[in-house]
Amino acid sequence: MAQLSRNVFKAILICFFLLSGINGCKDDYTSIIPNVTVNFNVNTASYIELNVPGGSVVFPNVGYGGVIVFRDLTDNSSNPFLAFDATCTKEVSSTVKVVADESGIATCPKCGSQFILFGGNGSPIKGPATEPLKQYRTTYSGGLINVRN
């Protein structure tokens, strides 16, 4: 009887891990923000804000609602820059844009949602938004940041 219980427990455990693994292999997260092609360069010498950890610059005419380029607070990597679409994921309107501050928090002026920028995730830390900000890829070399999907 004890052997049967162990076998059932093992089978349940194996099924759990298999199902968890299937879920973990999904493609990249798909944002609710409409997909717009993004590919532009930023020269850090032209933006003093990007030379200080926690600094950010908004580029209003790219992405769906503009793109926030943020210098991460942890300045210990070869690429300390992150980029997020400025559109609030609760409002999903190209005219409702979050505003980033030097502590790495972006706030929606309409619904009050707050998103954490540092660390690279854009997750909401205060609702009503439940989805993270749409994030773009960045590479950094020779004082030039490339932002793209």
C-alpha positions in Angstrom: 0.0 0.0 0.0 2.8 2.4 0.9 4.5 1.5 -2.4 1.3 2.4 -4.3 1.1 5.8 -2.5 4.7 6.6 -3.4 4.1 5.7 -7.1 1.0 7.8 -7.2 2.8 10.7 -5.5 5.7 10.4 -8.0 3.4 10.3 -11.0 1.6 13.5 -9.7 5.0 15.2 -9.1 6.2 14.3 -12.6 3.0 15.6 -14.2 3.4 18.8 -12.2 6.9 19.4 -13.4 6.1 18.5 -17.0 3.2 21.0 -17.0 5.4 23.7 -15.4 8.1 23.1 -18.0 5.6 23.5 -20.9 4.4 26.8 -19.4 8.0 28.0 -18.9 8.9 27.4 -22.6 6.4 29.9 -24.0 7.6 32.7 -26.3 8.4 36.1 -25.1 5.6 38.0 -23.3 3.2 39.6 -25.7 2.2 43.1 -24.5 -1.3 44.5 -24.8 0.3 47.6 -26.3 0.0 47.6 -30.1 3.1 46.5 -31.9 4.9 49.3 -33.7 8.3 48.9 -35.3 11.0 50.6 -33.2 14.6 51.0 -34.3 16.5 54.2 -33.4 19.8 55.3 -31.9 20.5 57.7 -29.0 23.9 59.4 -28.6 24.4 59.7 -24.8 26.6 62.8 -25.2 23.5 64.6 -26.4 21.4 63.8 -23.3 23.0 64.6 -19.9 20.1 62.8 -18.2 21.4 59.5 -19.6 24.8 60.0 -18.0 23.4 59.7 -14.5 21.9 56.4 -13.0 18.1 57.0 -12.7 18.1 59.5 -15.5 15.6 59.1 -18.4 14.6 60.8 -21.6 11.3 60.4 -23.5 11.3 60.1 -27.2 7.7 61.1 -28.1 7.6 60.2 -31.8 8.6 56.5 -31.7 6.9 53.4 -30.4 3.1 53.5 -29.7 3.1 56.3 -27.2 6.7 57.3 -27.1 9.7 55.5 -25.7 11.3 56.1 -22.3 15.1 55.4 -22.3 16.1 54.9 -18.7 19.6 54.5 -17.2 19.3 51.7 -14.7 20.2 52.5 -11.1 22.6 49.6 -10.9 25.4 50.9 -13.1 27.5 47.8 -13.1 26.9 46.3 -16.5 28.2 47.0 -20.0 24.6 48.1 -21.0 22.9 50.0 -18.2 20.1 51.3 -20.5 16.5 50.1 -20.6 13.7 51.2 -22.9 9.9 51.1 -22.3 6.9 52.2 -24.3 5.5 55.2 -22.4 1.9 54.0 -22.9 0.1 53.0 -19.7 -1.1 49.4 -19.9 -4.3 50.2 -18.1 -5.3 53.1 -20.4 -3.8 51.7 -23.7 -3.9 55.0 -25.5 -1.1 56.7 -27.3 -2.0 59.9 -25.6 -1.9 58.7 -22.0 1.8 58.5 -21.2 3.6 57.5 -18.0 6.1 59.9 -16.5 9.4 58.5 -15.1 11.2 60.0 -12.1 14.8 59.6 -11.0 14.0 56.8 -8.6 13.0 54.5 -11.5 9.3 54.7 -11.0 6.9 55.7 -13.9 3.5 57.0 -13.0 0.4 57.3 -15.1 -1.2 60.8 -14.7 -4.6 59.5 -15.6 -5.2 56.3 -13.5 -2.3 56.6 -11.0 -0.7 53.3 -11.8 3.0 53.1 -11.0 5.6 50.9 -12.8 9.1 50.0 -11.7 11.7 50.7 -14.4 14.9 49.7 -12.7 15.9 46.1 -12.9 14.5 45.8 -16.4 10.9 44.7 -15.9 8.5 47.6 -16.1 6.1 45.7 -13.7 3.2 47.6 -12.0 3.8 48.2 -8.3 0.6 50.1 -7.8 -2.7 49.5 -9.7 -5.1 49.6 -11.3 -2.8 48.5 -14.1 -1.9 44.8 -14.0 0.3 44.4 -17.1 3.9 45.5 -17.3 5.1 48.3 -19.6 6.1 47.1 -23.1 9.9 46.8 -23.1 12.2 47.3 -26.0 15.7 45.8 -26.5 18.7 48.0 -26.1 22.4 47.6 -26.9 25.1 50.1 -25.9 28.4 50.7 -27.6 30.7 53.6 -27.9 28.3 56.1 -26.4 25.5 55.0 -28.7 22.3 53.3 -27.5 20.3 51.3 -30.1 16.6 50.8 -29.2 14.6 48.2 -31.1 11.9 45.5 -30.9 
